[in-house]
Amino acid sequence: MRIAMIGTGYVGLVSGTCFADFGHHVTCVDKDQSKIDALLSGKMPIWEPGLDGLVAANVARGRLSFTTKLSDALNGAEAVFIAVGTPSRRGDGHADLSFVFAAVEELAKALDHPVVVVTKSTVPVGTGDKIAALLKEHKAPDGCSVASNPEFLREGAAIADFKHPDRILVGAEDERARQVLAEIYRPLFLNKAPLLFTGRRTAELTKYAANAFLAMKISFINEMADLCEAVDADVQDLARGIGLDNRIGAKFLHPGPGYGGSCFPKDTLALLRAAEEAGVEQRIVSTVVKVNDDRKKAMVERVAKALGGELAGKRIGVLGLTFKPNTDDMRDAPSIPLVTALVERGAEVVAYDPVGREQAEPLLPAIHYAETPERVAVDADALVVVTEWDEFRGLDLRELATKMRGNALIDLRNIYDRVDAERAGLRYFGIGRGRT
Ligand code: UDX
């Protein structure tokens, strides 16, 4: 099948490439000439493990191409996916749909045959109806359908998530849309990935509900971690104790400095705004948003407490800046409020991140950047683990301790063992692991 993918961000590029890998013919289109030029020369606009190889292989087989010209991408296409950004609208948290609507308008004018228009971008409930109306208004050929096919992939594991999804969700209102999407995903449900058909509005809302639920799980375990600290219990064991119950599930129960990234913060807010418009209270999700915001701001206190309350003049080594490992994405990363507050309170910060430095520097200009984790430890009063990159797990704590001038290890991701850290001569402060 011929597919056009509008938008070569995370979701567009990964989905387009994986569809090509299934054997479809995919043309990815983006307005950003420099991005398309980079892709044509084999450079990836995002840092995602395995993506460059998969793009190169499918380009070489003639199944994947890139262009800035929408009309080229539409040639013979049966499905057109919209995967442009839906950022938070400045000031109010609504999803900004201007990129989606601009793409639809342009699409309507460029089409010379009916297609199935599929939103992959995360869009508020009812957006599909607006897209259908826009297509009509701008005189798209008769017979176009509009479907919703939200994407659940995680950054850093995007290709595996796309190819082995827990489910594929398709919201459609007509048989043709269902058939075209079933055909596109056939290679996956041959592998038994459940293909779930719902109404279009339900699919749109389901994506927000999934992200809000996961955000809630994280906030829940973070609050349990605080309680564990107060009553001398261990949140790692508690998470295992509840997670082995199939009704609860073990995933997304890792306590930490609060969730960040391109989806949870933006989508929980957009869900709240949509619920407000519908006149329905969402007390749980609004509490989750507040709990998470407060948590990110509170992390600086943990560092201060470990250093006896005073941060001025202290040298703090920070390990990891991106919102999670295996990505260079800094969007809403917990490191931003933490490092900013450390600097504001007079600390000197030296940070190391395996791939995030380029994205971090403009956001955190007032700090030093080191080339290795060991350099971060030199003369540090405290080391703070903010992102759980694998390369931090095996660090020689003894060696780090000898380089430091202080001895506090604040492990915001619980990647070290207290006994090991103490044996290395460090004072260990984890999250929710007994009294600190
Ligand atoms: C998320 C959803 O998982 C994905 O389905 C959706 O399509 C996009 O949003 P992503 O933002 O890439 O994916 O990362 P994810 O791995 O879900 O982590 C999000 C944030 O939650 C990170 O800041 C992470 O550190 C945090 N997190 C996650 C925790 O603090 N604890 C956990 O147990 C899991």
Residues whose N, C-alpha, C, O or C-beta is under 5 A from the ligand:
A	BS01	UDX	E151 F152 L153 R154 E155 I218 F252 L253 H254 G256 G258 Y259 G260 G261 S262 C263 F264 F323 K324
